[in-house]
Amino acid sequence: MDGPLAIFEKEWCTNQKQTVDSQFYIEHVLPLILAYKEAYKTYTGRELILMEDNCTIHTSDATEAAEEALEIEKLWWPANSPDLNPIENVWQLLKYRIEKRFPKTDAEVRQYLREEWDRLTIEDYTKYILSMKERCKAVVDAGGGHTKW
């Protein structure tokens, strides 16, 4: 069950540096996560556990309070940990597929991204998820240091 692809244009951001801050995240991203959480529970009968990195917009007091109020359960992730989230591999796969199409404009990049997101299959996700045991073992073996993942 895929989640929605959300593309945020820089001019939508709320601060002058044109970056996504906690307030933007709470107002624009958390509603998408909440909707997906509800659909996921309906579809699978299980609770969603959100996996985020330790980016400040994910760990701010405001974001954590909003997630708690929305009853969004998060997977605990240690600070300065290797990024083992399989979504990173999905982003790399999307980048590869988009680059193969040689987009010439920003509009084409967005169009191809939407099209390639819709073409992702459960197998695309599964191959990365099934490698989690190997990934975690590699991190332990490396003492928390760099791995091939």
N, C-alpha and C positions, 0 to 999 in steps of 0.2 A: 504494500500500500504506500504509494508515493505521497510525500507532502507537497504542498504547493511551492512553486518557484516564485520568489518575490524579488523583483529587480527595483532597487531604489535609486532614483536619479539624484545627483548631488544637490540640485536646487530644492529638493524636498526636505533636506536636513534642516534642523532647527537652529543650529549655531552658525556663527559667521565663518568658522574654519571649514564649513561644509564637510563635516564628518558625522558619522552616526554616533550620538551620545546616548546616555541612559534614558533620557526623556523620550527621544525619538524611538529607541528600542521598545520602551514600555508602551508607547502609543501606537506604534505601527507593526512591530514584530510579535510582541506577546499575544495580540489578538489572533494572529495567524497560528501561533503555536497552540493556543487554547482551542481553536476550532479544530485543528488537526488532532489534538488530544481527545476531544470528544468523538470525532469520527473514528479514530483508532480504537477507542474503547467499544464503540458500537460494532465495528467490523471484526475485532479480534476477541473481545470480551476481556481484554487485559488492560492494565494501566500503562500509560506511556511514561517512560523515564527519559528525561531530556539530558542529552550529553552536550555540554558546551565547554569551550576552553576557558582559560582564566583571564580573558580580555576584561578590561575594567568595566565595560558596559554590561558584562554578564555577572560581575561580582560586586557591583556597587550596592550600597545599602538600599537605594531606591528600587533597583531591579530585583534584588532578593526579596524585598518586602512585597513587591507586586506579584512575583512568582508564588510567594507563600499565600497571598490573598487569593490567587487564582488556583491554588492547590496543584501547582505544577511541580512534580517531583523531579529533582535533579540528581544526576550521578555525581558523586563527589570526585573531584579531580585534583590531585596535589599540585601545588605551585611549582613552576619550573620543570614540569614533567614533559617527557617526550610526547609529541602530538600523535597519538595512535588512532584517533578517530577515523574510522573507515570513510567518512564523508570526504576527507582530504583526497583519497584515491578516486572518488567519484568526480570531484572537481577536476582532477588531472585528466581523467577520461573525457570529461566534457570539453576541456581545453583542447585535447588532442583532436577530438571529432570536429570541433569548430574550426581549428586551424587547417584541417584537411579541406575545408570548404572555401578557404581563401576569402574571408570577408573583407570588403573594401571600405565600409563605413561603420560607424557606431551602430546605426540602425540595423545593418546586416548582422553585426555581432549579436545584438539583442534578439533578433529574429531567429538566428541559428541556435542561440542558446535555448530559447523556448522550444524549438523543434527537437533539439537533441535531448533536452530534459524529458520531453514527452516520449522519446524513443527508448529511454532507459528501461531495462527489464529487471525483474527480480534476480535474474542470474548475474546482472552487473553488480548488484549490491551483495549478493550472497558470497561471491568469490572473495570479497574483502572481509566480510563479517566472519567467514569461516577461518580466516587467517589470524584472528585475534589471539588465540592461545599461543601460536608461534610468535606473534608480535610481542606479547607480554613476556614470554620466556626470553626472547632476545634482549629485552630491556633489563630484565633481572640479571641475565648473564653478563651484560655490559655494565652492570653496576649503576644503571640509570643513565648511562652515556649514550652516545650515538649508535644507531643500528641502521640496517639497510632500509628499514621502513620509514 
